[in-house]
Amino acid sequence: MKISDEPVRKFLELQEKLPGLLASFGIKQVYVYEGIGMPRATWDFKKKHQTFTIAEMQDICDLINTGKIKTRKEK
């Protein structure tokens, strides 16, 4: 194989495991979707269908790792 598909598989795995990971850390989903400025309906859809973008997943990781909530200017 010339190009590794491991990063893609890890990204998809992270999306699949996201609800469980949040629960294991005691993080409520409302904290995350409000923290990244995403409407609940969009969050629920993307979570169900595992269609978060790379930028959205980065925002989620940043929020979880740093606790820093994005402001409207940062979006």
ABEGO torsion letter per residue (X at the ends): XABBAAAAAAAAAAAAAAAAAAAAAGBBAAAAAAAAGBBAAAAAAAAAAGABBAAAAAAAAAAAAAGBBBBAAAX
